[in-house]
């Protein structure tokens, strides 16, 4: 099995190789995702303003607007966010297999699995949360037993309890290795922040803000790099 560092370097290499492909979907996601949020916020502010100004009686339709307009839009945004998240999983997997899908293809594939991702995620969240509420340690164990559920939904087309069982099967007999592999990106980013903090502390104030901005900018792709890395780890564990 390939060790974490080569896998992490491979994930960075795949990110740089496919940066246009990844950024294109990111921009589309932003354009689709943020207008509903802004619209809901505006409607909510307009609807709730009379409450704070104590003139609700003079504007009886305020709460009606909030309930019948903002709430449905908010629910629609949640579905939209889940859909884009599922499409993002498909894209991360496609990068690891050198398969470039058009935006329409990513959205189509994402829509096909969004229900499975939601159900599996809810079951995983309930199991982990329940474990933490009981004795903390079970929650820690469950979080790694079920760490590969998203990858399994995307790649093996399993969902729900089947995905949880399959993830547990992959982790069985190598629990601490799983912890090490999956915590590796976190260890990298912590080390990065320690180093950059030490560097910026030694820089004079006029230039410090510039260096801090540059160091922060470098961390922006970390989320997608980590997602690609998780698919590479799954690949190794599934061999």
Residue pairs with C-beta under 8 A, 6 or more apart in sequence:
1 236
1 237
1 239
2 236
4 180
4 181
4 184
4 233
5 184
7 181
7 229
7 232
7 233
7 236
8 184
8 185
8 188
8 225
8 229
10 232
11 225
11 226
11 228
11 229
11 232
12 225
14 95
14 96
14 228
15 22
15 95
15 221
15 224
15 225
15 228
18 95
18 100
21 91
21 95
21 100
22 91
22 95
22 224
24 103
25 87
25 88
25 91
25 103
25 106
26 224
28 103
29 84
29 87
29 88
32 80
32 84
33 77
33 80
33 81
33 84
36 73
36 74
36 76
36 77
36 80
37 77
39 73
40 70
40 73
40 74
40 77
43 65
43 66
43 69
43 70
43 73
44 66
44 70
46 62
46 65
47 62
47 63
47 65
47 66
47 70
48 62
48 66
49 62
50 56
50 58
50 59
50 62
51 62
56 62
56 63
79 114
82 114
82 117
82 118
83 107
83 110
83 111
83 114
84 110
85 110
85 114
85 117
86 110
86 111
86 113
86 114
86 117
87 106
87 107
87 109
87 110
87 111
88 110
88 224
88 227
89 110
89 113
89 117
89 150
89 151
89 153
89 154
89 227
90 101
90 106
90 109
90 110
90 113
90 154
91 101
91 106
92 224
92 227
92 228
92 230
92 231
93 151
93 154
93 155
93 231
94 100
94 101
94 106
95 228
95 231
96 228
96 231
96 232
96 235
101 109
113 153
113 154
113 157
113 159
115 159
116 153
116 157
116 159
116 160
116 163
117 150
117 153
117 159
119 159
119 160
120 149
120 150
120 153
120 159
120 160
120 163
120 164
121 149
121 150
123 160
123 161
123 164
124 142
124 146
124 149
124 164
127 142
127 146
127 164
128 139
128 142
128 143
128 146
129 139
130 138
130 139
130 142
131 137
131 138
131 139
131 140
131 141
131 142
131 143
132 138
132 139
132 140
133 139
141 175
144 171
144 175
144 178
144 179
144 182
145 164
145 167
145 168
145 171
145 175
146 164
146 167
146 168
147 167
147 171
147 178
147 182
148 166
148 167
148 170
148 171
148 230
148 234
148 237
149 163
149 164
149 167
150 230
151 230
151 231
151 234
152 158
152 163
152 166
152 167
152 234
153 159
153 163
155 231
155 234
155 238
156 163
156 166
158 166
170 234
170 237
170 238
171 178
171 237
174 237
178 237
181 233
181 236
181 237
182 230
182 233
184 229
185 222
185 225
185 226
185 229
189 219
189 222
192 219
196 211
196 215
199 211
199 215
200 208
200 211
200 212
200 215
203 211
